[in-house]
Amino acid sequence: MLKLLEGFENRIHESRHKVATAAVVVLMLVLGYHAIFGANGLIMYGKKRQESQGLAAQIQSLQQENDALEKQIKALKTDPKTIEKEARERLRYARPGEVIYTIPGNSAQPPSGKK
């Protein structure tokens, strides 16, 4: 009878060992899946890194454009040649004695399309 109890005890110990090992394996698989495919996993990290690089390039482009516009604003405030150029182009100003001829172009607005 004692031998039978020892054999039963050994089987219970072995089965608990197998169940614990299986539980650890399942836990590792779940953690691995979460580490790769989860909300903060490797795949999301790659996407966020790519998005960050794109935004950094966009920021750099906008900063260059901003610098160019700041230079243009400074020139419009202080440089007489730039002021004159803008006045001639946008406001169609002329110096005394000059005559400006304008040729109608495609910049005219099309009809409203009412039928």
PyMOL commands that set and color helices and strands:
alter all, ss='L'
color gray80, all
select helices_A, chain A and resi 2-37+42-78+80-90
alter helices_A, ss='H'
color red, helices_A
deselect
rebuild
show_as cartoon
